[in-house]
């Protein structure tokens, strides 16, 4: 998986956010723009780009970039 593409999706979803250098450590609430509505929008954008579908449980349980990357990687197997 291209980390650059996931970062671009994050930047596009949260255009006013100050995304840190260590963005792969980001999680729900950090940046502050990644709130509940932003979370839904972010996951929907990821679904569209990667042609995957998050389950309802995943949408509520996945709260970190690392967890999102894991789901994307597992969907390609």
Number of C-alpha atoms within 10 A of each C-alpha: 11 7 10 9 13 20 15 12 17 22 15 13 20 19 12 10 15 13 18 11 8 7 14 15 11 17 19 16 14 16 16 13 18 21 15 12 9 17 21 14 16 20 21 16 17 21 14 10 12 14 11 15 16 17 9 8 8 14 15 12 10 18 16 16 18 14 14 19 16 13 16 19 11 9 13 10 5
